[in-house]
Amino acid sequence: MARSGSPLTIRVAAVCAAALTPCLALSGLSLAGVAGGHRGDDDGAVEPTTSRLRIVTYNAGAKLGVDTALEDLAKLMARDPDVIALQEMASPEKRRAIRELYIDCEGCVWGANMPGPPVPGETPVLYRTDRFELKDYGSVQVTEPTYVGKAGAGPSTINAKFVNWVRLSDLRSGRPVYVLNNHTVPSVQAKSGGPNRRFDERLKLFRKHMRGLQSMVRDVTAQGWGLVFVTGDLNVNFRRDRVLSPPMFPYRMLGDVGLRASYEAVREPQNGTHTLRSGVDNRLIDYVYFLPRSSVTPSALKILWGFSSDHRPLMVDFDVRGLRPAAGTADG
């Protein structure tokens, strides 16, 4: 079972909060890599095996009741995902119910990085324990609580933002898997697709979040052959971001550290991941980014319907090529 917290996680969050800056060296320490040294993406004396890795990200809606949230989660699990990244899950009651039903019960097959305090607990990461072994986890603060004013989506004071992450060992492919889950400040993108200059404080928070996330991605990619995924509600429409490519938005910021959006790698769906009161919204603001490697290929992408939040889950399948000893060689 996943632990709900660790001394290392607490130390990282506390120091980051005090410094009010992205955790560069600390995130590198907490995300330190693969035991036994680095391995290349393709070692000799092995033959490949391929397995499907299915990742779902879903902004579950903070205002939804416990029963409704559990119904949505059951629908997601029925889609046979290997990893579920959730946002807007700060409610202790929701997290406690999820733990009781799916994580801490006898015979349950789900583990999680689901921190206890409400703010870091906003973005839990769930994973199948029959698919992965948990190696490490943490919660890194990337922005501080900030008053942004009444205009724009969300509260007038934006809570501190954290990136919750896990390092897993894929039991099928033998590869390390990193998942970094996010929920960024809203109302940062203007209708034109560029930064919303009406909200300077929001833009400052978004830049800090992206810089902190960049630093974490650099740390995990430095570990060698692991698979890296960034998930979450980034509050920037990919359709416009890809065209305009502002330096502070995800397409450029995550591209600069080698990541690629699944929308670009697979396809841009006709519908969006968010619903307005008018019901018309084709924006793609929820993401599964991945680090391109020869061992991982995105193969399918689907936006799911029939859920209760104003967001729709994004489900992405990856083909992961693993390693096993070739005939006539000793097991490594």
Residue, then its C-alpha position, 0 to 999 in steps of 0.5 A: m500500500a502507498r504511504s500517506g506521507s514521509p519525513l522526506t516529503i514533509r521536509v521538502a514541502a516545509v523548506c519550499a514553503a519557507a523559501l517561496t521558490p520552486c524546489l530545485a535541489l530538494s526536488g532532485l533529492s526527493l526524486a532521486g532515481v534508480a537503484g543500481g545505477h543508470r541504464g540505457d534505454d536499450d540494453g543488450a542481450v534482451e528482447p522486447t516485450t510490449s504492454r499497454l499503459r493506460i493513464v487517466t487524468y480527471n479534475a473531479g470537481a471540488k464542489l461534488g459530494v462524496d457519493t458523486a465523487l465515488e461514483d465518478l471514480a468507479k466509472l473511471m476504474a471500470r475503464d481499466p486504467d493503470v494510473i489515475a491522476l485526480q485534481e480538486m480532491a482537497s476534501p478530507e472526506k472524499r480522500r478518506a472514503i477513497r482510501e477505505l473503498y479502494i486503497d486500505c482495504e484487504g484485497c484492494v488493488w489500488g495504491a496512492n500518493m494521497p497526502g493528508p493536508p487539504v492543500p497538498g491532497e488536492t492532486p492525488v495519484l492512484y496506481r494499480t498495485d498489481r501493475f506497479e511497485l511503489k518506490d518513492y513519492g512526495s509532494v513539492q510546493v511550487t507556489e505560495p498562497t497569493y491574493v489575486g483579486k475577485a476577478g477571474a475563476g476560483p477564489s480571490t486567494i489562490n492556495a499554495k500549489f503542490v506537485n504530487w508525484v510517484r516513482l513506480s516500478d512497472l512490473r510488466s516492463g521493468r521500467p521506472v515510471y514517474v507521474l507528476n500531477n498538477h493543478t495550476v492557477p486558472s484564468v491565465q489565458a486570454k481569449s486570443g490564446g496568449p497570456n491574460r495581461r489583466f491578471d498579473e498576479r495569476l501569471k506570476l503564479f503560473r510562471k512559478h509553477m511551470r518553473g518548479l515543474q520544469s526543475m522536477v522534470r529535469d531531475v527525473t529525466a537525469q535518472g536515466w531510462g525511466l518513463v516520465f508523465v506529467t498530468g493534470d489541469l493546466n488551465v491553458n487551451f492546447r489548441r491555441d497554445r500550440v499555435l501561439s506558443p507563448p514562452m510561459f505556457p506549457y507547450r513551450m515550458l514543457g517542450d523545453v525539458g523534452l516533454r510532448a503533449s499526447y494531443e500532439a502525438v496522437r490527435e486533437p479530439q474534436n471535443g474539449t475537456h471542459t464544460l461551460r454553463s453554455g455547454v459549448d467548450n472545445r478547449l483542451i486544458d487537461y493534459v497527459y504529457f510524456l517524455p518521448r523515448s523509443s520504449v514508449t509510444p502513445s497509441a490512443l487518446k479519448i475524452l470520456w463522457g458521463f461524469s459529474s464534474d465540469h471537466r471531462p476525464l482524459m484517457v491516454d494509452f501508451d505502448v511500453r516496450g519492456l526488457r526481458p533476457a533473450a534466449g540463451t542469456a542469463d537473467g539480469 
